[in-house]
Amino acid sequence: MEHPYPYDVCHKKFRDTGSLKVPQCIHTDKRPYCCDVCNITFSDKSKLWEHQSMHTGGNPYRCDMCNKTFKILKILKAHQRVHTGEHPYSCDVCNKTFSQPYSLKVHQRVHTGERPYSCGVCNKTFSQPYSLKLHQRVHTGERPYSCDVCNKTFKASRKLKGHQRVHTGERPYCCNVCNKTFSETHNLKVHQRVHSGQRPYHCDVCNKTFSHKSNMKKHQRLHSVGLIV
């Protein structure tokens, strides 16, 4: 998209004169948009609208695909990528693409090994806060998600969703080699190792490899009790 209007202070270019007015306000400290409730002023009309939603409690921005509403325009635009499939953020190491900059940032920790979130109980570390939150439920025993059919409880909403397919019979994940279907993506991923021969888990004592983590752990117990060397 062409951006023919340059601003001579910061040399940024804009697609129309209306957009050009925003940086002019930033550089001149001009704040012409005023909240009629609390009199806070803004340089950008869209920022005023976002602020006013705090007073009204409303979500002024609506997705025209699913009607979900948002308080902030930026969040609506990010949400719309769910519908468009747009992935504008790319990892410079492996070229994997993402719809959100935060998702890219978290992914990059796979390459850097960074795990900045630490459990205050056992010091286990995690690459993202959500993973830490789930882990902490191991210590607290919290299982906030409950099945409305059998009342079984779960630590994570995705585990509840997978469990509910036991009742519905839904198996939406299909192997592209043999067409076997599964209720959860994890089970499909494990199954596909039958075809690929992948054995990603290895014993740190004897280097024997396994396709299932549970089988590796069973094997390691044999080392620990001296049944194998």
Secondary structure, DSSP 8 states (H G I E B T S, - for coil): ----EE-TTT--EESSHHHHHHHHHHHHT---EE-TTT--EESSHHHHHHHHHHHH----EE-TTT--EESSHHHHHHHHHHHH----EE-TTT--EESSHHHHHHHHHHHH----EE-TTT--EESSHHHHHHHHHHHH----EE-TTT--EESSHHHHHHHHHHHH----EE-TTT--EESSHHHHHHHHHHHH----EE-TTT--EESSHHHHHHHHHHHHTTS--
